[in-house]
Amino acid sequence: MSKCKTVTLRKRKIKNGTQYSLCLDYYPGYRDNVTMRVITREALGIYIFAKPANQQERDFNARMMKKAVILRNQRYEAIFNENNGFFDKTKMKGDFLAYFKGLADR
């Protein structure tokens, strides 16, 4: 399996057409170590206005886009660290007991 090279932030118009859903596209995808499935897309659960009517909606869109870009950068950094053998400090913030219980349940 080839390693993920790019993480792209995309907007997808949702059903009603008044909002966009933000998602991350991974190319060519990466394999999740737990489920062993290839992941090519991840929904962020962030929605922005398609046509903001006032300044509040424009400000809201700008704030949500900044947060989405931060999430994109974090995902890209985690994948880059894993592919190149660097130590990922964000994994240290997990709960050891939950990790150990997951290992014991296997």
BELPENOR-V105712 format. One record per helix or strand of 3 or more residues. SS is the DSSP state (~ for helix, > for strand). FROM is the first residue (numbers start at 1). TO is the last residue. If there is no record, write none. Layout:
BEGIN
SS;FROM;TO
SS;FROM;TO
END
This chain:
BEGIN
>;6;13
>;19;31
>;38;49
~;55;84
~;89;93
~;96;105
END
